[in-house]
Amino acid sequence: MGEQRNNSDKIKFKVKHLNEYHDIVIDPNDARYESKHQHQQIFEQLESITGVPSIYTTGVIIFKQNLINLPPDVDNPVWVVAWVFNNQKAYVPGSRSRYNALHDIFSLNIEDGQRFHVSYQVSYDYRVTKRLSMRYVLRMESDVPEDGCGRGVCQYQCTENFFKRLKDLVCNDELNAKITEIIQPLRESGMWADADADKNFREFNIKQYFHVKCDVDELELRQAGYTGQVDLYLRTRG
């Protein structure tokens, strides 16, 4: 597996799931994984925290501030960078060749004890799980407003009732079997259109959970000049 690291090289941070903080520890010397796959430990621990089986979780996106080299006349040399980690164990047989480790979890330079807030996304993933799947988004606590909502952060989508609904959809094997039977052949044959997707997902009464828009996000889009359709069924108010 390569050179062993010291225990002090462990990544230790906290995630806020609903209203509670939980510890995440990534051990660089976990013998189960090669170095480039050590991020798999995140999925195991999030399963324990949320109760959603990790095999139904396609990925984790971690938004973290990074200092970058910019010209001296630029006031704020800090960008928020999205680090994407794919879950190797979520790939069903026949799709594992699509897996890509993408990033090294130890390149994030997460500070010991740093806090992140967890939000949730549900979608149908025809390439990886071939069913409804969960994806987690982690944002630094310093980027999350204490009250109300902010860019990319909707407090109303981090409630127990909303999360339970997403969890129930992802974990409902009977519902997923019906969805996969209809959707997967269409996707694999290439005979796919957005209108057909909307029609099928609306008939299952799940489309509204795929792209929930917060009023704060919509306001920013409008101010930026976007005039397209940005909401489906569900809306949350920041």
N, C-alpha and C positions, 0 to 999 in steps of 0.2 A: 504494500500500500504506500510505500515511500517512507520518508523520514518522519519519525515520531515527533510530536510537538509536546511542549510542557503543558501541565494542567492549567497554568495561568493563561494559556492561549484560548481557553474556552470562551465562547460567546455567551454572555449572560444578559438577557434583557427581559422586560415585562411587557405583556400585552393586556389591554383592557377589553375583555369580552363582556358585552352588556355592562354591568356596573361593578364588575370585579376584576382585579388585577391578578395575573397568573405569570409564573416564571417560565421562561423558555431558556434552555441551556443546550448549546451545540458543542459537542465534544469532538475536537479534531482527530482524536485517536480512536473513535468508534470503529472497531475492526469489521463491522458489518458492511461498511461502505468505503469505496475508493474516495480519495480526497475530493474529487470534483462532484461527488454525490453526497457529501456530508449534510447538505441542506435537507435531505430526506428526513432528518430528525425533526425538522419543523412540523412536517405533516403528521408525524406520530404524536407529537405533543399537542397540536391543535385538535386532533381527534379526541384526545383525552379531555381537553378543555371544553370543546363544543358538543361532543357526542355525535358528530357527523363522521361516518367511516372515511378514512383517508383515501380509500380506493375510489370514492366518489368526489374527491377533491382534485381538480386538475392543476391548480397552481396557487402561488402566493406572490403578490406584488408588494414590494416594500418601497415606499417613498421616503427618501432620505436626503437631507441637505448635504451638498458636496461643494467644497471650495474649488473654484476653477480659476485658471489663469486668464485674466481679462486685462485690457488696457487700463492704465492708472486712472483715466478719466471716468471709468465706470464705477458708480457708487456702490453697487451691491454685487460683489463677486461670488454670490451663493446661488446655486441652482438646486432645485429639488429634482432628484434623479429617480426614475422608476427602475428598480431591479426586479427582474422577473425570474421566478424559480418554478420549474415544471416538476410535477410529481411523477416520478418514474413508475411507481406502482399503480398509478391510475390507468396506464395504457393497457387496454385489453389485448389478448392475442391477435396478431395480425396488424396491430397498429404501433407496436413497440419500436419499429424502425424509424418512426417519426420523432422519437424522443431526442431532445437536445438539452444538455445540462445548462447551456447559456452562460450562467454566471457562477463565480466562486463565492460562496457565502462569507468567506473570510476576507473578501475584498471590500466589504461594506464599511469596515472600521466602526462597527457599532460599539458605543461606549458601554461600559459595565453599568447595569442598572437602568439604561435608557428605556423610556416608556413609549409604547406605540398603541394607538387605538385601532381596533379591528372593525372593518365593515365587510359586507358580504355581497357577492354577485352570483346569480344563478343563470345558467344558460344550457342549451342542448349542445353537447359536444360530439359531433359525429366522427371526429378524427381520433379521439382519445378514449373516452368512456363509452360512447355510443348510448348515452342516456342523459338525463338532467344531471348537472354537476355543479358543485360549489367552487367558487374561487374566493380567496381572502385577500383583502387589501389592508395593508398596515401603513399607517401614517404616524409620523412623529407627533407626540403629544403637544409639543410646542407649536405645531401647525394646526391644531384643532382648537376652535373657540371654546371658551369655558361655558358659554351659554349660546344656544341657537346653533345655526349652521354656518359653514364656511365653504370655500371652494373645494369640491370633491368630498365634503364631509357633511352628511345629513344625520342629525341626531335622531330623527324620527325613523330612520332605517336601522337604527342600532337598538331597538327596543326588543324586549323579550317576545312579544306577540308577533312582531314582524319576522324575527329570526326563526321562531318556531314554525311559521308558515313555510319559509324557505327550506328549513330542515325536513319538514314533512314531505315536501315535494321531491326533494333529492332522495330521500330514503324510502319512498313508496315504490316498492318493486312492481306491484301490480300495475300501477299507473305508468311506470316507466316502460314496462313490457309493451303496453298498448301504444305508447308514443313511438318507441323504437320501431315497432312493426310497420308503422306508417311512414315515419320520417326517414329512417336509415336507407331504405331502398331508393328513395328519391335523391338523397344526397349522393349516394354512391353511383347512381346512374348519370348524374349530372343534370337531370331534369328538375331543376330547382329555380324557383323565383321567389322574391320577397313576398309577393302577394299570396303564393301558395303556403309559404311558411306562416305568415300571419293567420291565414284562414285555419290551418290545422291547429296551431297553438291556441288561437282564440276558442276553437271548439272544445279544447281541453280546459279552457278557462285558466291558462297559465301565462299567456303572453304578457300580461300586465306586470309580472314579476321579473321580467328580463331586463328592462331598462327603466327603472323607476327614476323619475326626475324630481329633484328638489326645486322649490321656487327660487332659491338662491342661485343655483346653477343656471336655471332658465334666464334669470335676470342678467347674469353675466354674459350669456350667449347673445341675448338681445342687444345688450350694450356694445357687444363686439360686432354687431351687424348681421348676426345669423337670423334668417327668417324662415327656416324650415320647420318641419314638425318635430317637436322635441319631447312630446309626452304620448303615452298610450292610455292605459286605464288608470293606473295608480299615480297619484301625485302626493307629494308631501310638502308641507309648508314650513319654511325656515323661520 
